[in-house]
Amino acid sequence: MKKSYKIEVDCANCAAKMEEAANRTPGVKEAVVNFMLLKMNVEFEDGANPKAVMAEVLKNCKKVEEDCEIYLK
């Protein structure tokens, strides 16, 4: 399953850190951050719960870039 999320991040380097953190999160098959569009596209592993996985993605992203945001609606 693939989903797209609106994000808020200040610079391209921070967006790259977010992408790296998201890709290290269990349940994420692939995450791609587009800094210009302020979007994160996430492909989930089979059987993963997207809401639970994205809560972990947000936690991991906040560790590397504390003033970033992912809008999980």
Secondary structure as GFF3:
##gff-version 3
##sequence-region A 1 73
A	DSSP	beta_strand	2	8	.	.	.	ID=ss1
A	DSSP	alpha_helix	12	23	.	.	.	ID=ss2
A	DSSP	beta_strand	28	34	.	.	.	ID=ss3
A	DSSP	beta_strand	39	44	.	.	.	ID=ss4
A	DSSP	alpha_helix	50	64	.	.	.	ID=ss5
A	DSSP	beta_strand	69	71	.	.	.	ID=ss6
###
